[in-house]
């Protein structure tokens, strides 16, 4: 199953919008969805603290700030076809 990983942080409106968008796609087409809320103690905090939400599909950075439903579904199907 394809894995979609979103990095977010507290009080992030764009993160909330991205989660809603990803969950809408997931309702139509199943995949694993992981959310990591960054804190100052998080290993990736320096990388993404000012760049959230950031979304990875199968470890590949796919979206920054905004998630496009159609593009997300296409990316998921692309990785499904590979495996």
C-alpha positions as CSV (number, residue, x, y, z in Angstrom):
1,X,0.0,0.0,0.0
2,X,1.3,3.5,-0.9
3,X,2.3,5.7,2.0
4,X,1.5,9.4,2.1
5,X,3.3,11.2,4.9
6,X,2.4,14.8,5.9
7,X,4.6,16.9,8.2
8,X,2.6,19.6,10.1
9,X,2.7,21.6,13.2
10,X,0.3,23.1,15.7
11,X,-1.9,26.1,14.7
12,X,-1.3,25.6,11.0
13,X,-4.3,26.4,8.9
14,X,-2.7,25.2,5.7
15,X,-1.9,21.9,7.5
16,X,-5.6,21.5,8.3
17,X,-6.6,22.1,4.7
18,X,-4.0,19.7,3.5
19,X,-5.2,17.0,5.9
20,X,-8.8,17.4,4.7
21,X,-7.7,17.2,1.1
22,X,-5.7,14.1,1.6
23,X,-8.5,12.4,3.6
24,X,-10.9,13.2,0.8
25,X,-8.6,11.4,-1.7
26,X,-8.1,8.6,0.8
27,X,-11.9,8.1,1.0
28,X,-12.0,7.5,-2.7
29,X,-8.8,5.5,-3.1
30,X,-7.2,3.8,-0.1
31,X,-3.6,4.4,1.0
32,X,-1.6,4.6,4.2
33,X,-1.7,8.2,5.6
34,X,0.7,9.2,8.3
35,X,0.8,12.6,10.0
36,X,3.8,13.9,12.0
37,X,3.3,17.0,14.0
38,X,6.6,18.7,14.3
39,X,7.9,20.1,17.6
40,X,11.3,21.6,18.3
41,X,12.4,18.2,19.5
42,X,11.5,16.5,16.2
43,X,14.4,15.2,14.1
44,X,13.0,16.9,11.0
45,X,12.1,20.2,12.7
46,X,15.0,22.2,11.2
47,X,14.2,20.9,7.7
48,X,10.5,21.7,7.8
49,X,9.5,24.0,10.6
50,X,8.9,26.9,8.2
51,X,7.8,24.8,5.3
52,X,4.6,23.1,6.4
53,X,2.6,21.4,5.4
54,X,5.0,19.2,3.4
55,X,3.8,16.0,1.9
56,X,5.8,12.9,0.8
57,X,4.4,10.1,-1.3
58,X,6.6,6.9,-0.9
59,X,9.4,9.1,0.5
60,X,9.4,11.5,-2.4
61,X,8.5,15.2,-1.6
62,X,5.4,15.8,-3.6
63,X,3.7,18.9,-2.2
64,X,4.7,22.0,-0.2
65,X,2.0,24.2,1.4
66,X,-0.9,23.1,-0.8
67,X,-2.1,19.7,-1.9
68,X,-3.8,19.1,-5.3
69,X,-6.3,16.3,-5.2
70,X,-5.9,15.2,-8.8
71,X,-2.1,15.3,-8.6
72,X,-2.1,13.4,-5.4
73,X,-4.2,10.6,-6.8
74,X,-2.1,10.5,-10.0
75,X,1.1,10.2,-7.8
76,X,-0.4,7.4,-5.7
77,X,-1.5,5.5,-8.8
78,X,2.0,5.9,-10.3
79,X,3.6,4.3,-7.2
80,X,1.0,1.5,-7.2
81,X,1.8,0.7,-10.8
82,X,5.5,0.5,-9.9
83,X,5.0,-2.1,-7.2
